[in-house]
Amino acid sequence: MHRIKRGLQGGFLTMAGLSYAGLAHAQEASLSAGDTAWVLTATALVLFMSLPGLALFYGGLVRAKNYLSVLMKIYAIAALASVIWIIAGYSIAFGDANNVWGGLDNLFLKNLGRDAVSGTIPESVFLAFQMTFAVITPGLIVGAFVERVKFLPVMIFTALWILVVYAPVTHWIWGGGWLADKGVIDFAGGLVVHATAGISALVYVLMLGARKGFPHELAVPHRPAVVMIGASMLWVGWFGFNGGSQLAADGGAGMALLVTHIAASVGTLSWVVMESISNKKPTLVGAATGTIAGLATVTPAAGVLGPGGALLIGLAGGLVCYFAVHLIRIRLKIDDSLDVFAVHGVGGILGILLLPFLSSTALGGTGDGNIGTQLLGTGAVIAWSAIASFVILIVLKLTLGLRVTEEQEYEGLDTSLHGESAYN
């Protein structure tokens, strides 16, 4: 990701003798129609990941009586996160106040003009692309606390979390902040998206407690076919997620798209093999989960990997996340309901740490990355995500409360919270 630059401000305006026609020509020369068209397309693809991809993926994994409650949370978060991003999130993430905090100089996008550019694309397009990341990241957290959480506290948590966790971390890494200065590489969100969401989800679950009957009395996913459909939408949308993060229609975007698909494929197959060995019966839900594990793991490294590295990182993502799911949910009995930490958190962090090794030119990569700086970035993001999320949640727990009553949980959140039912 690159920091924004406005083509009609700063240096352009200080050039002595530059006529209005010359200024217009300079702006046109800095914009690329191809790059703009690609990032516009990628923006739509990333939003498609949330609506309806993530909603269906998560919705199919819960019990029938909670199906609509999951869709409602993802849908409402998409709208809320967009508004928060416009009001202050973008300013905090990509402002110029200092290398820790972007500042509030661009509240309500008051400095955005039609002629503002970011690299070779309009700033409005860059802003919208980044907004779709701000939408899906808190949406990922929903999978951790399904079937037992109140609606209003989730919305308040989301708004505060974007401002306090997501936007500052984005600034640190993609907005020219202190981790960018240190040389941390996170191409499309291993730390910014997956680690922040995964760690915060784990904190949420530990403070919320497990569902009634966990782990022995809970039913299996009520719509495995819907899970697969949602995962397929995520797979396709991820081409925009990773390929669009190049912010240009060039060879880098093409390679990012290719390695994304390779890692997803290997992650899928590795999960199928592991289930075949352990359970003798590979499942559709397992295959879809392996896809997401491969995708989450390749995300931070998609800009520096070659095909060889993608094969290895997809395999690592599938295997490590498979064992992480069993460790978190079965061995430690932590009710991270839809494996947000085990898949997204572990996968994103794994990709960050494997990046310096698998980006080797011998594997077709760029050779970029340093394990020391990657460890520094990982530690900082984990610590801040955990501490800030805990503070937000403890305040909400002491005021509004986090979880529904036992009666509401037993009845199901579709009818008890939203007065609707998915099935008649």
C-alpha positions in Angstrom: 0.0 0.0 0.0 1.2 3.5 -0.7 0.5 6.7 1.2 -1.8 9.1 -0.7 -0.6 12.0 -2.8 -2.8 14.8 -4.1 -1.8 15.7 -7.6 -3.2 19.3 -7.5 -1.7 20.2 -4.1 1.8 20.7 -2.7 4.5 20.6 -5.3 2.3 21.1 -8.4 1.0 24.4 -7.1 4.5 25.7 -6.2 5.9 25.3 -9.8 6.4 28.9 -11.0 4.8 29.8 -14.3 2.7 26.6 -14.6 -0.5 27.5 -16.5 -3.9 26.1 -15.8 -3.7 24.0 -19.0 -0.3 22.7 -17.9 -1.6 21.8 -14.5 -4.5 19.9 -16.0 -2.1 18.0 -18.2 0.1 17.2 -15.2 -2.9 15.7 -13.4 -3.9 13.6 -16.4 -0.4 12.3 -16.8 -0.4 11.1 -13.2 -3.6 9.1 -13.6 -3.8 5.7 -15.2 -7.1 4.6 -16.7 -6.0 1.0 -16.5 -5.0 1.2 -12.8 -8.1 3.1 -11.9 -10.4 0.5 -13.7 -8.6 -2.4 -11.9 -8.8 -0.9 -8.5 -12.5 0.0 -9.0 -13.1 -3.6 -9.9 -11.1 -4.8 -6.9 -13.1 -2.6 -4.7 -16.3 -4.3 -5.8 -14.7 -7.7 -5.3 -13.6 -7.0 -1.8 -17.1 -5.7 -0.8 -18.5 -8.9 -2.5 -16.4 -10.8 0.0 -18.4 -9.4 2.9 -21.8 -9.0 1.1 -22.8 -11.8 0.6 -19.6 -14.0 0.8 -18.7 -13.8 4.5 -22.3 -13.6 5.6 -23.2 -16.8 3.8 -20.0 -18.6 4.9 -20.6 -17.8 8.6 -24.4 -18.1 8.3 -24.2 -21.7 7.0 -22.0 -22.7 9.9 -24.4 -21.8 12.7 -27.7 -23.5 13.8 -30.8 -22.7 11.9 -32.3 -20.6 14.7 -29.4 -18.2 14.5 -28.9 -17.9 10.7 -30.5 -14.5 10.2 -28.8 -13.0 13.3 -25.4 -13.7 11.6 -26.5 -12.2 8.3 -27.8 -9.2 10.2 -24.6 -8.5 12.0 -22.5 -8.7 8.8 -24.9 -6.6 6.9 -25.1 -3.9 9.6 -21.4 -3.9 10.2 -20.8 -3.3 6.5 -23.0 -0.1 6.7 -21.6 1.0 10.1 -17.9 0.5 9.2 -18.4 2.5 6.0 -19.8 5.5 7.8 -17.1 5.3 10.5 -14.5 5.2 7.8 -15.8 8.3 6.1 -16.2 10.2 9.4 -12.8 9.6 10.9 -11.3 6.2 10.1 -9.7 7.2 6.8 -8.2 10.3 8.4 -6.7 8.3 11.3 -5.3 5.7 8.9 -3.9 7.8 6.2 -3.4 11.3 7.7 -0.1 12.9 8.3 -0.2 13.9 11.9 2.7 11.6 13.0 3.9 8.1 12.6 1.6 6.6 15.2 -1.6 8.5 14.6 -2.8 9.9 11.3 -4.8 12.6 13.0 -8.3 14.1 12.5 -7.5 16.8 9.9 -9.6 15.0 7.3 -12.8 14.4 9.3 -15.8 13.8 7.1 -13.4 13.8 4.2 -13.4 17.5 4.1 -10.1 17.7 2.2 -11.2 15.3 -0.5 -11.7 16.8 -3.9 -12.6 15.3 -7.3 -9.1 16.1 -8.6 -7.2 14.5 -5.7 -5.0 11.6 -6.7 -3.2 8.8 -4.9 -0.4 7.5 -7.0 -1.9 6.7 -10.4 -5.6 6.5 -9.2 -8.1 9.0 -7.9 -7.9 9.3 -4.1 -11.7 8.6 -4.0 -11.0 5.2 -5.5 -8.1 4.5 -3.1 -10.4 5.6 -0.2 -13.2 3.3 -1.3 -10.8 0.4 -1.8 -9.5 0.8 1.7 -13.0 1.2 3.1 -13.9 -2.3 1.9 -11.0 -3.6 4.1 -12.4 -1.7 7.0 -15.8 -3.4 6.4 -14.6 -7.0 6.2 -12.2 -6.8 9.1 -14.7 -6.3 12.0 -17.0 -8.6 10.1 -14.5 -11.4 10.5 -14.8 -11.0 14.3 -18.5 -11.9 14.2 -17.6 -15.6 13.7 -16.1 -15.8 17.1 -19.2 -14.9 19.2 -22.2 -16.1 17.1 -25.3 -17.5 18.8 -24.9 -15.8 22.2 -24.1 -12.1 21.8 -26.3 -8.9 22.0 -26.7 -6.9 18.9 -26.2 -3.3 20.2 -22.9 -4.0 22.0 -21.5 -5.5 18.8 -22.3 -2.4 16.9 -20.7 -0.1 19.5 -17.7 -2.4 19.8 -17.3 -2.3 16.0 -17.4 1.5 15.8 -14.9 2.0 18.6 -12.7 -0.9 17.4 -12.3 0.6 13.9 -11.2 3.9 15.4 -9.0 2.6 18.2 -7.5 -0.6 16.7 -8.0 -1.0 13.0 -7.3 2.6 11.7 -4.2 3.1 13.9 -2.7 -0.2 12.9 -3.5 0.6 9.2 -1.6 3.9 9.7 1.4 2.1 11.3 1.8 -0.2 8.3 0.1 1.1 5.2 -0.1 4.8 6.1 3.6 5.5 6.4 3.7 4.9 10.2 6.4 3.6 12.5 6.1 0.0 11.4 6.4 1.0 7.8 9.5 3.0 8.7 10.9 -0.2 10.3 10.4 -2.1 7.1 7.5 -4.4 8.1 5.9 -6.0 5.0 2.2 -6.7 5.0 1.1 -6.6 1.4 -2.7 -7.1 1.9 -3.5 -7.6 5.5 -1.9 -10.4 7.5 -1.4 -8.0 10.4 -3.8 -5.2 9.5 -6.7 -7.4 8.8 -6.3 -11.0 10.0 -4.1 -10.5 13.1 -6.2 -7.6 14.4 -9.4 -9.5 13.9 -8.1 -12.8 15.1 -6.6 -11.5 18.4 -9.6 -9.3 19.1 -11.9 -12.2 18.4 -10.0 -14.3 20.9 -10.3 -11.6 23.6 -14.0 -11.2 22.9 -14.6 -14.9 23.3 -12.6 -15.2 26.5 -14.6 -12.3 28.0 -18.0 -13.6 26.7 -17.8 -17.2 27.6 -18.9 -20.3 25.7 -22.3 -21.2 24.3 -24.6 -23.3 26.4 -23.8 -26.9 25.8 -20.3 -26.3 24.3 -18.6 -28.4 23.2 -20.7 -31.6 23.3 -24.3 -30.5 22.7 -24.0 -28.2 19.8 -25.4 -29.2 16.4 -23.3 -29.4 13.2 -23.5 -26.6 10.7 -27.1 -26.4 9.4 -26.3 -25.5 5.7 -22.9 -26.9 4.5 -23.8 -26.1 0.9 -24.3 -22.4 1.9 -20.9 -22.5 3.6 -19.3 -23.7 0.4 -21.1 -21.0 -1.6 -19.9 -18.3 0.8 -16.3 -19.7 0.7 -16.4 -19.7 -3.1 -17.4 -16.0 -3.1 -14.6 -15.3 -0.7 -12.1 -17.1 -2.9 -13.1 -15.1 -6.0 -13.3 -11.9 -4.0 -9.8 -12.5 -2.7 -8.4 -11.8 -6.2 -9.5 -8.2 -5.6 -8.3 -8.3 -2.0 -4.7 -9.3 -2.9 -4.5 -8.4 -6.5 -6.0 -4.9 -5.9 -3.5 -4.2 -3.1 -0.9 -3.7 -5.8 -2.9 -0.5 -6.7 -1.9 -1.0 -10.3 -2.9 -3.1 -13.3 0.6 -4.6 -13.8 2.7 -7.7 -13.4 2.7 -7.4 -9.6 -1.1 -7.6 -9.5 -1.0 -10.5 -11.9 1.5 -12.4 -9.7 -0.4 -11.6 -6.6 -3.6 -13.0 -8.1 -1.8 -16.2 -9.2 -0.1 -16.9 -5.9 -3.4 -16.3 -4.1 -5.1 -18.9 -6.2 -2.3 -21.4 -5.7 -2.3 -21.0 -1.9 -6.1 -21.3 -1.7 -5.9 -24.5 -3.7 -3.2 -26.1 -1.7 -4.9 -25.0 1.6 -8.1 -26.7 0.5 -6.4 -30.0 -0.5 -4.3 -30.1 2.7 -7.4 -29.8 4.8 -9.1 -32.6 2.8 -6.1 -34.9 3.3 -5.9 -34.2 7.1 -9.6 -34.9 7.5 -9.3 -38.1 5.4 -6.5 -39.2 7.7 -8.1 -38.3 11.1 -11.8 -38.8 10.4 -11.8 -41.0 7.3 -14.4 -38.7 5.8 -13.4 -35.4 4.2 -16.1 -32.8 4.6 -17.3 -29.9 2.5 -17.1 -27.6 5.5 -13.5 -28.7 6.1 -12.5 -28.2 2.5 -14.0 -24.6 2.6 -12.2 -23.9 5.9 -8.9 -25.1 4.3 -9.5 -22.6 1.4 -9.8 -19.7 3.8 -6.8 -20.8 5.8 -4.7 -20.8 2.6 -6.0 -17.4 1.6 -5.4 -15.8 5.0 -1.9 -17.2 5.1 -0.9 -16.0 1.6 -2.4 -12.5 2.1 0.5 -10.7 3.7 3.0 -12.2 1.3 1.1 -12.1 -2.0 3.2 -9.2 -3.2 6.6 -10.8 -2.7 6.0 -14.6 -3.4 6.4 -16.6 -6.6 4.6 -19.8 -7.5 6.9 -22.0 -5.5 6.5 -19.9 -2.3 2.8 -19.9 -2.8 2.7 -23.7 -2.9 4.6 -23.9 0.4 2.7 -21.1 2.2 -0.6 -22.6 1.2 0.5 -26.0 2.6 1.7 -24.4 5.8 -1.5 -22.5 6.2 -3.7 -25.5 5.7 -1.8 -27.7 8.1 -1.0 -25.2 10.8 -4.5 -23.8 10.9 -6.0 -27.3 11.0 -4.1 -28.1 14.1 -4.8 -24.7 15.6 -8.6 -25.4 15.2 -8.2 -28.6 17.2 -5.9 -27.0 19.8 -8.2 -24.0 20.4 -11.6 -25.6 20.2 -11.0 -29.2 21.3 -7.9 -29.2 23.5 -8.3 -25.8 25.2 -12.1 -25.8 24.9 -12.3 -22.1 23.9 -15.5 -21.5 22.1 -14.2 -19.5 19.1 -17.3 -20.6 17.4 -16.3 -20.3 13.7 -12.5 -20.5 14.3 -11.7 -16.8 13.7 -8.5 -16.9 15.7 -7.4 -20.3 14.6 -7.8 -19.6 10.9 -7.6 -15.9 10.4 -5.4 -14.9 13.3 -3.0 -17.9 13.1 -3.0 -17.9 9.3 -2.3 -14.1 9.0 0.5 -14.2 11.5 2.0 -17.4 10.0 2.1 -15.7 6.6 3.8 -12.7 8.1 6.5 -14.8 9.7 7.0 -17.1 6.7 7.3 -14.2 4.3 11.0 -13.5 4.6 11.8 -17.2 3.9 9.4 -18.0 1.2 9.9 -14.8 -0.8 13.3 -16.3 -1.9 14.2 -15.7 -5.5 14.9 -19.4 -5.7 11.1 -19.9 -5.3 10.2 -17.2 -7.8 9.8 -14.4 -5.2 11.3 -11.0 -4.8 13.7 -11.8 -1.9 12.2 -9.1 0.3 11.5 -9.4 4.0 13.4 -9.5 7.3 12.3 -11.8 10.1 13.4 -9.4 12.8 11.1 -6.6 11.6 8.3 -9.0 10.9 8.5 -10.2 14.5 8.5 -6.7 15.7 5.4 -5.8 13.7 3.6 -9.0 14.8 4.3 -8.4 18.5 3.2 -4.7 18.3 -0.1 -5.5 16.5 -0.9 -8.5 18.8 -0.3 -6.4 21.9 -2.3 -3.4 20.8 -5.2 -5.4 19.4 -5.5 -7.4 22.7 -5.1 -4.5 25.1 -7.4 -2.1 23.2 -10.1 -4.7 22.6 -10.0 -5.7 26.3 -10.6 -2.1 27.4 -13.5 -1.6 25.0 -15.1 -4.9 26.0 -14.7 -4.4 29.7 -16.5 -1.1 29.5 -19.3 -2.6 27.4 -19.6 -5.6 29.7 -20.0 -3.4 32.8 -22.5 -1.1 31.1 -24.7 -2.8 28.5 -23.5 -6.4 29.0 -22.2 -8.6 26.2 -24.4 -11.7 26.0 -28.1 -12.5 25.7 -30.1 -14.2 28.4 -30.3 -18.0 28.6 -33.9 -17.9 27.4 -32.9 -15.8 24.3 -30.0 -18.1 23.6 -32.2 -21.2 23.9 -34.9 -19.7 21.6 -32.4 -18.5 19.0 -31.3 -15.0 18.2 -33.3 -14.8 15.0 -36.6 -14.6 16.8 -35.5 -13.3 20.2 -33.5 -10.4 18.9 -34.8 -9.7 15.4 -38.3 -11.1 15.3 -37.7 -13.1 12.1 -37.1 -16.7 11.1 -35.1 -18.0 8.2 -37.3 -21.0 7.8 -41.0 -21.4 8.1 
